Amino acid sequence: MSSLEGKVAVVTGGNSGIGYASAQALKAHGATVVISGRNSDRVNQAASELGLTGVVADVSDLNAIDHLVEEVKAKHGQIDILFVNAGIFSPAPIGQVTEEMFDHQMGINFKGAVFTIEKFLPIIKDGGSIINLSSINAYTGMPNTAIYAASKAAMNSYTRTASTELAPRGIRVNAVNPGPVSTPIFGKTGMSEEQLNGFAQAIQARVPLKRFGTPEDIAKLVVFLASDDASYITGGEYNIDGGTNVNPLLVG
């Protein structure tokens, strides 16, 4: 794979899970990496562990995104890679969706993602790479995920249009659609341990490869899309889900 030596990458939500693994992998391939996240303790701990710069920024707050961009610009001038990874997963059945739930998920997963790109765009180098973290939930019709899934479907649609509009600058825009991945995001849903275990077993039974993905699995795809090896790839959506989306009715 092409080296990322000399490139600057920003990873939102880089303090845990897929973001953490991707920041680690981007750095291992030579990139200078900046991570962001909402929780100052977690951001500082992750930055210390990874040996890189961490900036506290909640992407649901546009002023916080402005601060993040200013910090990155002051230190690095321009960037080459933007991994728009920050997101939340808050399951709720239709009929029990509150305005607060809607605004919170859409505010981070879609609005926050869009304005992260909008505000970073002036300092992304021509020929750069934007990678958006989406989900196969955009297509699966999985119960209790209507708002989460809608936020990811919107992200995929935005990705296609952005790739067309940014092509004249040589900026590539792609989306990564993970399937079931073992990350801390599930522990933030408010579900009990028993519910989480039952949920995990039910989901895993429907994965043809019979395992959850790892953050490192996703990070490898992110690094590839960030690299010059993917220089002719834009506007794409890449399922990385152990075969789940092509076999939605498969049971154990």
C-alpha positions as CSV (number, residue, x, y, z in Angstrom):
1,M,0.0,0.0,0.0
2,S,1.1,3.5,-0.7
3,S,2.8,5.3,2.1
4,L,1.0,8.2,3.8
5,E,4.3,9.9,4.7
6,G,4.0,13.6,4.7
7,K,0.2,13.6,4.8
8,V,-2.0,15.1,7.5
9,A,-5.1,13.3,8.6
10,V,-8.0,14.4,10.9
11,V,-10.2,11.7,12.5
12,T,-13.4,12.9,14.3
13,G,-14.5,10.6,17.1
14,G,-11.0,9.3,17.2
15,N,-10.8,8.5,20.9
16,S,-12.4,5.0,20.7
17,G,-13.6,2.2,18.4
18,I,-13.3,2.6,14.7
19,G,-11.9,6.1,15.0
20,Y,-9.2,5.1,17.4
21,A,-8.1,2.1,15.3
22,S,-8.1,4.2,12.1
23,A,-6.0,6.9,13.7
24,Q,-3.6,4.3,14.8
25,A,-3.4,2.7,11.3
26,L,-3.1,6.1,9.5
27,K,-0.2,7.0,11.8
28,A,1.4,3.5,11.3
29,H,1.4,4.2,7.5
30,G,3.2,7.5,8.0
31,A,0.5,10.1,8.4
32,T,0.5,12.9,10.9
33,V,-2.9,12.5,12.7
34,V,-5.2,14.7,14.7
35,I,-8.1,13.2,16.5
36,S,-11.2,14.8,18.0
37,G,-13.9,13.8,20.4
38,R,-16.5,15.1,22.9
39,N,-15.1,13.8,26.1
40,S,-11.9,15.6,27.2
41,D,-10.6,12.7,29.4
42,R,-11.1,10.1,26.6
43,V,-9.6,12.4,23.9
44,N,-6.5,13.2,26.1
45,Q,-6.0,9.5,27.0
46,A,-6.3,8.3,23.4
47,A,-4.0,11.0,22.2
48,S,-1.4,10.1,24.8
49,E,-1.7,6.4,24.0
50,L,-1.4,6.9,20.2
51,G,1.2,9.6,20.5
52,L,-0.6,12.2,18.5
53,T,-2.6,15.4,18.9
54,G,-6.1,15.4,20.4
55,V,-8.7,18.3,20.3
56,V,-11.9,18.3,22.2
57,A,-14.8,19.1,19.9
58,D,-18.5,18.1,19.9
59,V,-19.5,18.0,16.2
60,S,-23.1,18.7,17.1
61,D,-21.8,22.2,18.0
62,L,-20.8,24.2,14.9
63,N,-18.6,26.6,17.1
64,A,-16.7,23.5,18.3
65,I,-16.1,22.4,14.7
66,D,-14.8,25.9,14.0
67,H,-12.4,25.6,17.0
68,L,-11.2,22.2,15.7
69,V,-10.5,23.6,12.2
70,E,-8.7,26.6,13.7
71,E,-6.5,24.3,15.8
72,V,-5.6,22.1,12.9
73,K,-5.0,25.0,10.6
74,A,-2.7,26.8,13.1
75,K,-0.6,23.7,13.6
76,H,-0.6,22.1,10.1
77,G,-1.9,24.7,7.6
78,Q,-3.7,22.2,5.4
79,I,-4.8,18.5,5.6
80,D,-4.9,15.7,3.1
81,I,-7.3,13.2,4.8
82,L,-10.5,13.8,6.6
83,F,-12.2,10.8,8.2
84,V,-15.7,11.9,9.3
85,N,-16.2,9.2,11.9
86,A,-18.0,10.7,14.9
87,G,-21.4,9.2,15.4
88,I,-23.9,7.8,17.9
89,F,-26.3,4.9,17.9
90,S,-29.6,5.3,19.9
91,P,-32.1,2.6,19.1
92,A,-35.8,3.2,19.6
93,P,-39.0,1.7,18.1
94,I,-41.2,3.8,15.8
95,G,-43.9,5.2,18.1
96,Q,-41.4,6.0,20.8
97,V,-39.1,8.3,18.9
98,T,-38.8,11.7,20.7
99,E,-37.8,15.0,19.2
100,E,-34.7,14.9,21.4
101,M,-33.7,11.5,20.1
102,F,-34.2,12.7,16.5
103,D,-32.3,15.9,16.9
104,H,-29.4,14.2,18.9
105,Q,-28.8,11.5,16.3
106,M,-29.3,13.7,13.2
107,G,-27.3,16.5,14.9
108,I,-24.2,14.3,15.2
109,N,-24.5,11.7,12.5
110,F,-25.7,13.9,9.7
111,K,-25.6,17.6,10.5
112,G,-22.3,17.3,12.4
113,A,-20.8,15.3,9.5
114,V,-21.9,17.7,6.8
115,F,-20.6,20.8,8.7
116,T,-17.4,19.0,9.6
117,I,-16.8,18.7,5.8
118,E,-18.1,22.2,5.1
119,K,-15.7,23.8,7.6
120,F,-12.7,21.7,6.8
121,L,-13.1,22.1,3.0
122,P,-11.1,25.3,2.7
123,I,-8.0,23.6,4.2
124,I,-8.3,20.3,2.5
125,K,-5.6,20.1,-0.2
126,D,-6.6,19.5,-3.8
127,G,-6.3,15.8,-4.4
128,G,-7.3,15.0,-0.8
129,S,-9.5,12.3,0.5
130,I,-12.7,12.5,2.5
131,I,-14.0,9.3,4.1
132,N,-17.5,9.2,5.7
133,L,-18.4,6.5,8.2
134,S,-21.9,5.3,7.3
135,S,-23.5,1.9,8.0
136,I,-25.3,-1.0,6.3
137,N,-28.2,0.1,8.5
138,A,-28.9,2.6,5.7
139,Y,-30.3,-0.4,3.8
140,T,-31.3,-3.2,6.1
141,G,-34.6,-2.0,7.7
142,M,-33.4,-3.3,11.0
143,P,-36.0,-2.8,13.8
144,N,-35.5,0.1,16.3
145,T,-33.0,1.9,14.1
146,A,-35.2,4.1,11.9
147,I,-33.6,7.4,12.8
148,Y,-30.0,6.0,13.0
149,A,-30.6,4.4,9.6
150,A,-32.0,7.5,8.1
151,S,-29.0,9.5,9.3
152,K,-26.7,7.1,7.5
153,A,-28.8,7.0,4.3
154,A,-28.6,10.7,4.2
155,M,-24.8,10.5,4.7
156,N,-24.5,8.2,1.7
157,S,-26.6,10.4,-0.5
158,Y,-24.6,13.4,0.5
159,T,-21.4,11.5,-0.2
160,R,-22.5,10.8,-3.8
161,T,-23.3,14.5,-4.5
162,A,-20.1,15.7,-2.7
163,S,-17.9,13.4,-4.8
164,T,-19.3,15.0,-8.0
165,E,-19.0,18.6,-6.8
166,L,-15.5,18.1,-5.4
167,A,-14.1,16.2,-8.3
168,P,-12.8,19.3,-10.1
169,R,-10.4,19.8,-7.1
170,G,-9.4,16.1,-7.2
171,I,-10.9,15.6,-3.8
172,R,-12.2,12.0,-3.5
173,V,-15.3,11.4,-1.3
174,N,-16.3,7.9,-0.3
175,A,-18.4,6.2,2.4
176,V,-17.7,3.1,4.4
177,N,-20.6,1.0,5.5
178,P,-19.7,-1.3,8.4
179,G,-21.9,-4.2,9.5
180,P,-21.8,-5.5,13.1
181,V,-18.5,-4.3,14.6
182,S,-17.4,-4.7,18.3
183,T,-17.1,-1.1,19.4
184,P,-18.0,0.9,22.6
185,I,-20.9,2.6,20.7
186,F,-23.2,-0.3,21.8
187,G,-22.4,0.3,25.4
188,K,-23.7,3.9,25.1
189,T,-27.3,2.9,24.0
190,G,-28.7,2.5,27.5
191,M,-29.4,-1.2,27.0
192,S,-28.7,-3.6,29.9
193,E,-25.9,-6.1,29.6
194,E,-28.5,-8.9,29.1
195,Q,-30.1,-6.9,26.3
196,L,-26.8,-6.2,24.7
197,N,-25.8,-9.9,24.8
198,G,-29.0,-11.0,23.3
199,F,-28.8,-8.3,20.6
200,A,-25.2,-9.4,19.8
201,Q,-26.1,-13.1,19.6
202,A,-29.0,-12.4,17.3
203,I,-27.0,-10.2,15.0
204,Q,-24.0,-12.5,14.9
205,A,-26.2,-15.4,13.8
206,R,-27.1,-13.4,10.7
207,V,-23.5,-12.7,9.7
208,P,-22.3,-15.2,7.0
209,L,-18.8,-15.1,8.4
210,K,-20.2,-15.8,11.9
211,R,-18.3,-13.1,13.7
212,F,-18.5,-9.4,14.4
213,G,-16.0,-7.2,12.7
214,T,-13.2,-5.4,14.6
215,P,-12.3,-1.8,14.4
216,E,-9.1,-2.8,12.9
217,D,-11.0,-4.5,10.0
218,I,-12.6,-1.1,9.2
219,A,-9.4,0.8,9.7
220,K,-7.7,-1.1,6.9
221,L,-10.3,0.0,4.4
222,V,-10.1,3.6,5.7
223,V,-6.3,3.6,5.2
224,F,-6.7,2.2,1.6
225,L,-9.3,4.9,0.7
226,A,-7.1,7.6,2.1
227,S,-4.1,6.4,0.1
228,D,-3.0,7.1,-3.4
229,D,-3.7,3.4,-4.2
230,A,-7.4,4.6,-4.3
231,S,-6.7,7.6,-6.5
232,Y,-9.4,6.5,-9.0
233,I,-12.1,5.8,-6.5
234,T,-14.7,8.4,-5.5
235,G,-18.4,8.5,-4.9
236,G,-18.3,4.9,-3.7
237,E,-20.0,3.0,-0.8
238,Y,-18.1,0.1,0.6
239,N,-19.9,-2.6,2.6
240,I,-17.5,-4.2,5.2
241,D,-19.9,-6.5,7.0
242,G,-19.0,-10.1,6.8
243,G,-21.5,-10.6,4.0
244,T,-24.5,-9.5,6.1
245,N,-26.1,-7.1,3.5
246,V,-26.1,-9.7,0.7
247,N,-27.7,-12.3,3.0
248,P,-30.1,-10.4,5.2
249,L,-32.3,-13.4,5.8
250,L,-29.6,-15.8,6.8
251,V,-30.0,-17.3,10.2
252,G,-27.8,-19.5,12.3
